[in-house]
Every structure is written in structure tokens, then in C-alpha cells.
Amino acid sequence: MNAVISLDDEKTKALLTEIMVDLIKNKREVLHEIMLEALEEVALANAITEGRNDDFVSEDEIFSILNGDASAGKI
């Protein structure tokens, strides 16, 4: 026998509100980690989008910089 759970918008909203309140009151560290991870994901997505609009850098230039060549990457 399969059980079917049905939630309407109001029940879903109430449930999510209860979860958020519980996180804020009792699980601050968990909430902090979730928010930090979300911000990092947004920053990464923005960096990728921005990188697609800029000029590409050659692999040789990247390795020169990583290997400590001070003159690499300067115009």
C-alpha cells in the first residue's frame, strides 16, 4: 500500500516557516553553513558568468603565474 502526502501552498509555507524558526533558534551553526554555502555558490556562478565575457588567458600564462614568474600576466 502506498501512502500519498498532499500539501497545499499554505501547509507548505507553514512547514517551511516552522523549519526556518527551528534552524534560527536551535541550529545556528547549520543555518550559518547553509547560508555560507549558498553565498559561495552565487559568487562562483557570478565569477563564471563574468569570466565568459572577458578575454581568455592562455594556459602558458596561467602556469607561468603559478610557477612564480613575476613578469607573467603583466601588460
Biopython code that builds the backbone (N, CA, C, O; Angstrom):
import numpy as np
from Bio.PDB.StructureBuilder import StructureBuilder

atoms = [
    (1, "MET", "N", (0.838, -1.181, 0.000)),
    (1, "MET", "CA", (0.000, 0.000, 0.000)),
    (1, "MET", "C", (0.882, 1.241, 0.000)),
    (1, "MET", "O", (1.809, 1.340, 0.803)),
    (2, "ASN", "N", (0.604, 2.186, -0.888)),
    (2, "ASN", "CA", (1.371, 3.419, -0.994)),
    (2, "ASN", "C", (0.644, 4.560, -0.315)),
    (2, "ASN", "O", (-0.560, 4.741, -0.500)),
    (3, "ALA", "N", (1.371, 5.321, 0.465)),
    (3, "ALA", "CA", (0.793, 6.497, 1.118)),
    (3, "ALA", "C", (1.064, 7.721, 0.254)),
    (3, "ALA", "O", (2.166, 7.892, -0.267)),
    (4, "VAL", "N", (0.067, 8.557, 0.108)),
    (4, "VAL", "CA", (0.193, 9.779, -0.671)),
    (4, "VAL", "C", (0.077, 10.961, 0.281)),
    (4, "VAL", "O", (-0.873, 11.059, 1.059)),
    (5, "ILE", "N", (1.054, 11.851, 0.208)),
    (5, "ILE", "CA", (1.035, 13.049, 1.036)),
    (5, "ILE", "C", (0.729, 14.232, 0.129)),
    (5, "ILE", "O", (1.391, 14.433, -0.890)),
    (6, "SER", "N", (-0.257, 14.997, 0.498)),
    (6, "SER", "CA", (-0.641, 16.158, -0.282)),
    (6, "SER", "C", (-0.475, 17.413, 0.575)),
    (6, "SER", "O", (-0.995, 17.486, 1.689)),
    (7, "LEU", "N", (0.243, 18.385, 0.053)),
    (7, "LEU", "CA", (0.446, 19.654, 0.753)),
    (7, "LEU", "C", (-0.030, 20.789, -0.131)),
    (7, "LEU", "O", (0.331, 20.872, -1.305)),
    (8, "ASP", "N", (-0.834, 21.654, 0.435)),
    (8, "ASP", "CA", (-1.214, 22.843, -0.323)),
    (8, "ASP", "C", (-0.205, 23.957, -0.008)),
    (8, "ASP", "O", (0.681, 23.785, 0.828)),
    (9, "ASP", "N", (-0.352, 25.080, -0.680)),
    (9, "ASP", "CA", (0.603, 26.175, -0.504)),
    (9, "ASP", "C", (0.676, 26.672, 0.933)),
    (9, "ASP", "O", (1.762, 26.970, 1.429)),
    (10, "GLU", "N", (-0.447, 26.763, 1.595)),
    (10, "GLU", "CA", (-0.455, 27.253, 2.981)),
    (10, "GLU", "C", (0.244, 26.286, 3.922)),
    (10, "GLU", "O", (0.997, 26.708, 4.800)),
    (11, "LYS", "N", (0.001, 24.994, 3.748)),
    (11, "LYS", "CA", (0.659, 23.994, 4.597)),
    (11, "LYS", "C", (2.164, 23.991, 4.338)),
    (11, "LYS", "O", (2.964, 23.889, 5.267)),
    (12, "THR", "N", (2.532, 24.103, 3.078)),
    (12, "THR", "CA", (3.954, 24.138, 2.728)),
    (12, "THR", "C", (4.617, 25.363, 3.336)),
    (12, "THR", "O", (5.704, 25.264, 3.905)),
    (13, "LYS", "N", (3.979, 26.501, 3.221)),
    (13, "LYS", "CA", (4.517, 27.742, 3.780)),
    (13, "LYS", "C", (4.659, 27.631, 5.299)),
    (13, "LYS", "O", (5.679, 28.041, 5.854)),
    (14, "ALA", "N", (3.655, 27.086, 5.969)),
    (14, "ALA", "CA", (3.711, 26.927, 7.425)),
    (14, "ALA", "C", (4.820, 25.968, 7.832)),
    (14, "ALA", "O", (5.523, 26.206, 8.815)),
    (15, "LEU", "N", (4.977, 24.891, 7.081)),
    (15, "LEU", "CA", (6.019, 23.917, 7.384)),
    (15, "LEU", "C", (7.408, 24.526, 7.195)),
    (15, "LEU", "O", (8.288, 24.342, 8.037)),
    (16, "LEU", "N", (7.603, 25.242, 6.103)),
    (16, "LEU", "CA", (8.895, 25.887, 5.858)),
    (16, "LEU", "C", (9.196, 26.956, 6.907)),
    (16, "LEU", "O", (10.340, 27.107, 7.334)),
    (17, "THR", "N", (8.179, 27.688, 7.316)),
    (17, "THR", "CA", (8.361, 28.694, 8.364)),
    (17, "THR", "C", (8.784, 28.038, 9.667)),
    (17, "THR", "O", (9.682, 28.529, 10.350)),
    (18, "GLU", "N", (8.143, 26.937, 10.011)),
    (18, "GLU", "CA", (8.490, 26.204, 11.234)),
    (18, "GLU", "C", (9.934, 25.696, 11.174)),
    (18, "GLU", "O", (10.661, 25.762, 12.166)),
    (19, "ILE", "N", (10.339, 25.198, 10.029)),
    (19, "ILE", "CA", (11.709, 24.704, 9.858)),
    (19, "ILE", "C", (12.709, 25.848, 10.017)),
    (19, "ILE", "O", (13.721, 25.698, 10.701)),
    (20, "MET", "N", (12.428, 26.990, 9.387)),
    (20, "MET", "CA", (13.347, 28.126, 9.475)),
    (20, "MET", "C", (13.451, 28.642, 10.906)),
    (20, "MET", "O", (14.547, 28.962, 11.366)),
    (21, "VAL", "N", (12.340, 28.727, 11.609)),
    (21, "VAL", "CA", (12.352, 29.185, 13.001)),
    (21, "VAL", "C", (13.174, 28.228, 13.851)),
    (21, "VAL", "O", (13.963, 28.661, 14.690)),
    (22, "ASP", "N", (12.991, 26.926, 13.638)),
    (22, "ASP", "CA", (13.761, 25.930, 14.386)),
    (22, "ASP", "C", (15.257, 26.060, 14.093)),
    (22, "ASP", "O", (16.082, 25.973, 15.002)),
    (23, "LEU", "N", (15.598, 26.269, 12.829)),
    (23, "LEU", "CA", (17.006, 26.444, 12.472)),
    (23, "LEU", "C", (17.595, 27.671, 13.156)),
    (23, "LEU", "O", (18.707, 27.617, 13.682)),
    (24, "ILE", "N", (16.862, 28.764, 13.150)),
    (24, "ILE", "CA", (17.355, 30.004, 13.750)),
    (24, "ILE", "C", (17.524, 29.846, 15.257)),
    (24, "ILE", "O", (18.515, 30.305, 15.825)),
    (25, "LYS", "N", (16.565, 29.203, 15.900)),
    (25, "LYS", "CA", (16.604, 29.068, 17.355)),
    (25, "LYS", "C", (17.593, 28.015, 17.834)),
    (25, "LYS", "O", (18.327, 28.238, 18.796)),
    (26, "ASN", "N", (17.612, 26.868, 17.160)),
    (26, "ASN", "CA", (18.325, 25.723, 17.708)),
    (26, "ASN", "C", (19.544, 25.272, 16.926)),
    (26, "ASN", "O", (20.396, 24.567, 17.465)),
    (27, "LYS", "N", (19.639, 25.656, 15.704)),
    (27, "LYS", "CA", (20.716, 25.138, 14.847)),
    (27, "LYS", "C", (21.414, 26.269, 14.105)),
    (27, "LYS", "O", (21.517, 26.244, 12.879)),
    (28, "ARG", "N", (21.882, 27.239, 14.837)),
    (28, "ARG", "CA", (22.502, 28.417, 14.218)),
    (28, "ARG", "C", (23.709, 28.041, 13.360)),
    (28, "ARG", "O", (23.922, 28.620, 12.294)),
    (29, "GLU", "N", (24.493, 27.077, 13.823)),
    (29, "GLU", "CA", (25.686, 26.672, 13.061)),
    (29, "GLU", "C", (25.287, 26.067, 11.717)),
    (29, "GLU", "O", (25.916, 26.335, 10.693)),
    (30, "VAL", "N", (24.234, 25.249, 11.731)),
    (30, "VAL", "CA", (23.765, 24.631, 10.494)),
    (30, "VAL", "C", (23.258, 25.701, 9.537)),
    (30, "VAL", "O", (23.585, 25.681, 8.350)),
    (31, "LEU", "N", (22.473, 26.623, 10.042)),
    (31, "LEU", "CA", (21.956, 27.711, 9.224)),
    (31, "LEU", "C", (23.102, 28.547, 8.654)),
    (31, "LEU", "O", (23.074, 28.927, 7.484)),
    (32, "HIS", "N", (24.098, 28.828, 9.475)),
    (32, "HIS", "CA", (25.261, 29.597, 9.022)),
    (32, "HIS", "C", (25.957, 28.875, 7.872)),
    (32, "HIS", "O", (26.309, 29.500, 6.871)),
    (33, "GLU", "N", (26.157, 27.576, 8.008)),
    (33, "GLU", "CA", (26.821, 26.797, 6.957)),
    (33, "GLU", "C", (25.990, 26.787, 5.663)),
    (33, "GLU", "O", (26.538, 26.892, 4.566)),
    (34, "ILE", "N", (24.679, 26.662, 5.804)),
    (34, "ILE", "CA", (23.802, 26.670, 4.624)),
    (34, "ILE", "C", (23.886, 28.010, 3.904)),
    (34, "ILE", "O", (24.018, 28.056, 2.681)),
    (35, "MET", "N", (23.811, 29.091, 4.660)),
    (35, "MET", "CA", (23.859, 30.421, 4.059)),
    (35, "MET", "C", (25.224, 30.687, 3.425)),
    (35, "MET", "O", (25.302, 31.243, 2.329)),
    (36, "LEU", "N", (26.294, 30.294, 4.105)),
    (36, "LEU", "CA", (27.639, 30.488, 3.572)),
    (36, "LEU", "C", (27.818, 29.719, 2.267)),
    (36, "LEU", "O", (28.370, 30.246, 1.301)),
    (37, "GLU", "N", (27.356, 28.486, 2.242)),
    (37, "GLU", "CA", (27.452, 27.671, 1.033)),
    (37, "GLU", "C", (26.661, 28.292, -0.113)),
    (37, "GLU", "O", (27.123, 28.300, -1.255)),
    (38, "ALA", "N", (25.481, 28.808, 0.184)),
    (38, "ALA", "CA", (24.663, 29.443, -0.850)),
    (38, "ALA", "C", (25.351, 30.688, -1.410)),
    (38, "ALA", "O", (25.348, 30.910, -2.621)),
    (39, "LEU", "N", (25.936, 31.493, -0.535)),
    (39, "LEU", "CA", (26.647, 32.694, -0.988)),
    (39, "LEU", "C", (27.856, 32.335, -1.845)),
    (39, "LEU", "O", (28.133, 32.997, -2.845)),
    (40, "GLU", "N", (28.568, 31.291, -1.454)),
    (40, "GLU", "CA", (29.717, 30.847, -2.243)),
    (40, "GLU", "C", (29.280, 30.377, -3.626)),
    (40, "GLU", "O", (29.957, 30.646, -4.619)),
    (41, "GLU", "N", (28.150, 29.675, -3.691)),
    (41, "GLU", "CA", (27.637, 29.213, -4.979)),
    (41, "GLU", "C", (27.257, 30.383, -5.881)),
    (41, "GLU", "O", (27.533, 30.363, -7.081)),
    (42, "VAL", "N", (26.631, 31.390, -5.309)),
    (42, "VAL", "CA", (26.252, 32.578, -6.080)),
    (42, "VAL", "C", (27.507, 33.296, -6.576)),
    (42, "VAL", "O", (27.568, 33.716, -7.731)),
    (43, "ALA", "N", (28.499, 33.433, -5.709)),
    (43, "ALA", "CA", (29.744, 34.096, -6.104)),
    (43, "ALA", "C", (30.443, 33.326, -7.217)),
    (43, "ALA", "O", (30.971, 33.927, -8.153)),
    (44, "LEU", "N", (30.448, 32.004, -7.119)),
    (44, "LEU", "CA", (31.070, 31.188, -8.158)),
    (44, "LEU", "C", (30.329, 31.337, -9.484)),
    (44, "LEU", "O", (30.951, 31.475, -10.537)),
    (45, "ALA", "N", (29.005, 31.309, -9.428)),
    (45, "ALA", "CA", (28.212, 31.476, -10.648)),
    (45, "ALA", "C", (28.466, 32.841, -11.281)),
    (45, "ALA", "O", (28.576, 32.951, -12.502)),
    (46, "ASN", "N", (28.558, 33.880, -10.450)),
    (46, "ASN", "CA", (28.840, 35.227, -10.978)),
    (46, "ASN", "C", (30.229, 35.285, -11.592)),
    (46, "ASN", "O", (30.417, 35.907, -12.637)),
    (47, "ALA", "N", (31.197, 34.650, -10.961)),
    (47, "ALA", "CA", (32.566, 34.646, -11.496)),
    (47, "ALA", "C", (32.627, 33.909, -12.832)),
    (47, "ALA", "O", (33.325, 34.337, -13.751)),
    (48, "ILE", "N", (31.905, 32.818, -12.934)),
    (48, "ILE", "CA", (31.879, 32.073, -14.195)),
    (48, "ILE", "C", (31.242, 32.913, -15.291)),
    (48, "ILE", "O", (31.753, 32.983, -16.409)),
    (49, "THR", "N", (30.128, 33.547, -14.967)),
    (49, "THR", "CA", (29.449, 34.397, -15.948)),
    (49, "THR", "C", (30.344, 35.546, -16.375)),
    (49, "THR", "O", (30.435, 35.853, -17.564)),
    (50, "GLU", "N", (31.002, 36.180, -15.428)),
    (50, "GLU", "CA", (31.907, 37.292, -15.738)),
    (50, "GLU", "C", (33.080, 36.811, -16.574)),
    (50, "GLU", "O", (33.506, 37.493, -17.506)),
    (51, "GLY", "N", (33.601, 35.639, -16.244)),
    (51, "GLY", "CA", (34.738, 35.087, -16.985)),
    (51, "GLY", "C", (34.402, 34.791, -18.426)),
    (51, "GLY", "O", (35.267, 34.870, -19.298)),
    (52, "ARG", "N", (33.176, 34.457, -18.683)),
    (52, "ARG", "CA", (32.760, 34.176, -20.058)),
    (52, "ARG", "C", (32.756, 35.430, -20.908)),
    (52, "ARG", "O", (32.828, 35.350, -22.134)),
    (53, "ASN", "N", (32.673, 36.586, -20.273)),
    (53, "ASN", "CA", (32.629, 37.849, -21.006)),
    (53, "ASN", "C", (34.007, 38.468, -21.197)),
    (53, "ASN", "O", (34.175, 39.360, -22.029)),
    (54, "ASP", "N", (34.988, 38.006, -20.439)),
    (54, "ASP", "CA", (36.336, 38.556, -20.515)),
    (54, "ASP", "C", (37.166, 37.789, -21.542)),
    (54, "ASP", "O", (36.749, 36.754, -22.061)),
    (55, "ASP", "N", (38.353, 38.330, -21.816)),
    (55, "ASP", "CA", (39.280, 37.640, -22.703)),
    (55, "ASP", "C", (39.833, 36.408, -21.998)),
    (55, "ASP", "O", (40.045, 36.413, -20.785)),
    (56, "PHE", "N", (40.058, 35.368, -22.766)),
    (56, "PHE", "CA", (40.620, 34.153, -22.208)),
    (56, "PHE", "C", (42.129, 34.306, -22.032)),
    (56, "PHE", "O", (42.786, 35.030, -22.780)),
    (57, "VAL", "N", (42.653, 33.622, -21.044)),
    (57, "VAL", "CA", (44.087, 33.650, -20.753)),
    (57, "VAL", "C", (44.669, 32.324, -21.207)),
    (57, "VAL", "O", (44.049, 31.277, -21.022)),
    (58, "SER", "N", (45.850, 32.359, -21.796)),
    (58, "SER", "CA", (46.461, 31.128, -22.282)),
    (58, "SER", "C", (46.917, 30.244, -21.122)),
    (58, "SER", "O", (47.203, 30.725, -20.026)),
    (59, "GLU", "N", (46.974, 28.965, -21.387)),
    (59, "GLU", "CA", (47.421, 28.002, -20.379)),
    (59, "GLU", "C", (48.863, 28.291, -19.962)),
    (59, "GLU", "O", (49.210, 28.151, -18.789)),
    (60, "ASP", "N", (49.703, 28.694, -20.920)),
    (60, "ASP", "CA", (51.103, 29.016, -20.605)),
    (60, "ASP", "C", (51.197, 30.172, -19.618)),
    (60, "ASP", "O", (52.019, 30.146, -18.702)),
    (61, "GLU", "N", (50.359, 31.181, -19.803)),
    (61, "GLU", "CA", (50.367, 32.337, -18.906)),
    (61, "GLU", "C", (49.944, 31.926, -17.494)),
    (61, "GLU", "O", (50.518, 32.386, -16.507)),
    (62, "ILE", "N", (48.946, 31.066, -17.409)),
    (62, "ILE", "CA", (48.491, 30.588, -16.096)),
    (62, "ILE", "C", (49.604, 29.839, -15.391)),
    (62, "ILE", "O", (49.869, 30.084, -14.214)),
    (63, "PHE", "N", (50.267, 28.918, -16.105)),
    (63, "PHE", "CA", (51.345, 28.157, -15.479)),
    (63, "PHE", "C", (52.533, 29.037, -15.118)),
    (63, "PHE", "O", (53.212, 28.784, -14.122)),
    (64, "SER", "N", (52.788, 30.058, -15.909)),
    (64, "SER", "CA", (53.867, 30.992, -15.572)),
    (64, "SER", "C", (53.579, 31.693, -14.253)),
    (64, "SER", "O", (54.466, 31.843, -13.412)),
    (65, "ILE", "N", (52.334, 32.121, -14.078)),
    (65, "ILE", "CA", (51.944, 32.789, -12.839)),
    (65, "ILE", "C", (52.033, 31.814, -11.671)),
    (65, "ILE", "O", (52.560, 32.159, -10.613)),
    (66, "LEU", "N", (51.520, 30.596, -11.857)),
    (66, "LEU", "CA", (51.556, 29.594, -10.781)),
    (66, "LEU", "C", (52.980, 29.201, -10.408)),
    (66, "LEU", "O", (53.254, 28.859, -9.258)),
    (67, "ASN", "N", (53.881, 29.251, -11.378)),
    (67, "ASN", "CA", (55.283, 28.889, -11.123)),
    (67, "ASN", "C", (56.094, 30.067, -10.580)),
    (67, "ASN", "O", (57.294, 29.933, -10.339)),
    (68, "GLY", "N", (55.458, 31.203, -10.389)),
    (68, "GLY", "CA", (56.122, 32.333, -9.748)),
    (68, "GLY", "C", (56.857, 33.260, -10.677)),
    (68, "GLY", "O", (57.715, 34.016, -10.219)),
    (69, "ASP", "N", (56.565, 33.241, -11.957)),
    (69, "ASP", "CA", (57.182, 34.158, -12.897)),
    (69, "ASP", "C", (56.549, 35.535, -12.690)),
    (69, "ASP", "O", (55.402, 35.751, -13.081)),
    (70, "ALA", "N", (57.272, 36.451, -12.089)),
    (70, "ALA", "CA", (56.736, 37.761, -11.705)),
    (70, "ALA", "C", (56.288, 38.584, -12.903)),
    (70, "ALA", "O", (55.386, 39.411, -12.772)),
    (71, "SER", "N", (56.896, 38.378, -14.071)),
    (71, "SER", "CA", (56.532, 39.183, -15.227)),
    (71, "SER", "C", (55.309, 38.634, -15.962)),
    (71, "SER", "O", (54.767, 39.312, -16.835)),
    (72, "ALA", "N", (54.871, 37.437, -15.632)),
    (72, "ALA", "CA", (53.726, 36.834, -16.314)),
    (72, "ALA", "C", (52.459, 37.589, -15.937)),
    (72, "ALA", "O", (52.282, 38.012, -14.795)),
    (73, "GLY", "N", (51.602, 37.744, -16.904)),
    (73, "GLY", "CA", (50.310, 38.362, -16.664)),
    (73, "GLY", "C", (50.312, 39.873, -16.655)),
    (73, "GLY", "O", (49.253, 40.480, -16.499)),
    (74, "LYS", "N", (51.475, 40.511, -16.819)),
    (74, "LYS", "CA", (51.528, 41.974, -16.815)),
    (74, "LYS", "C", (51.564, 42.476, -18.243)),
    (74, "LYS", "O", (52.167, 41.862, -19.122)),
    (75, "ILE", "N", (50.916, 43.586, -18.453)),
    (75, "ILE", "CA", (50.842, 44.180, -19.800)),
    (75, "ILE", "C", (51.939, 45.193, -19.973)),
    (75, "ILE", "O", (52.052, 45.806, -21.034)),
]
sb = StructureBuilder()
sb.init_structure("model")
sb.init_model(0)
sb.init_chain("A")
sb.init_seg("    ")
for serial, (resi, resn, name, xyz) in enumerate(atoms, 1):
    if name == "N":
        sb.init_residue(resn, " ", resi, " ")
    sb.init_atom(name, np.array(xyz, "f"), 0.0, 1.0, " ", f" {name:<3s}", serial, name[0])
structure = sb.get_structure()
